Amino acid sequence: MFDAIESRLGTDFQQQGQAGVSRIWELPFSGRINVYTDDQFDPDQLGILSKLFKDNGASPSFFSTDYVLGGWNNIRSACR
């Protein structure tokens, strides 16, 4: 998949002190996925979704808009 999009959406980066340039998809995938949703899932739905992600090598964390808005409000109040 990455080979197909490389020429259109490629992102290269170079860390300080690094001699060469790396492509973002050369980095290993940690498996961590954050899912932000407007929907409220019940425990059964969360269990099914978590199992689907885990069966495919991912470790999901689900967040609702309440979480996102709370984080944004914390940022805004810290800037005042």
N, C-alpha and C positions, 0 to 999 in steps of 0.2 A: 504494500500500500504506500509506504513512504517513498519508494522508488518512483511511483507514478506521480506523486505530487511534488517531488523534490525540486524540479525546475521551476515550478510556479510559486510554491509557498516555502521554499527553503529558508531556514533561519540558521545562520552561522554565528558563532560567538568565540571569543578568545578571553581566557582568564588572565589576570595579571601575572606576569612572569612565564606565561605559556608561550612556547615557540610557534606552535601551529594553531590552526583554526579547527574547531570541532563543529560538527553538525548536531543539532539538538536531538535528532532521532538516533544518534550513536550512543546516547546515554542509556543506561539500563533503566527499565521501567520499574518503579518501586511497587506498583500494584495499588497504591493509595488513590482513591477517587472520592472527591467531594461532590455530592449531589445536592443542589439547592432547588427547592420546589415550592410552588404556591399551594400545592395539594397537601392535605393532611392524610397520612397513611395510618391505617389501623395496625395493630401488632402483627396480625396474620400477613398483611400485605408487605410490611417491612421484612418479615421473615422470608417470604418468597423472593423478594427483590435481593436481599442480602445473600441468599443461597445462590441465586443466578449469577451474581457478581463473583462470589467466592468460587463457584464451580468453574469459572473462567479465569481464575488467577488474579482477581482483583479484591481489594479490601475497601468496601464503600463506607462512607459516613454520610448520613442524611441530615439535611438542615432545612428548616422551614423559613419562610420570609420573616417570622418573628425573630429568629436568630440573627438574620442578616440586618434587619432594622435595629435590633438591639446593639449590634456591633457598630453600625453606622452612628447611632446616637452617642455611643461611648467615644468614638473618634471626634465627633463634633463638640462634645462637652469638654474634651481634653484640649481642644484648640482655642477655647474661649479664655 
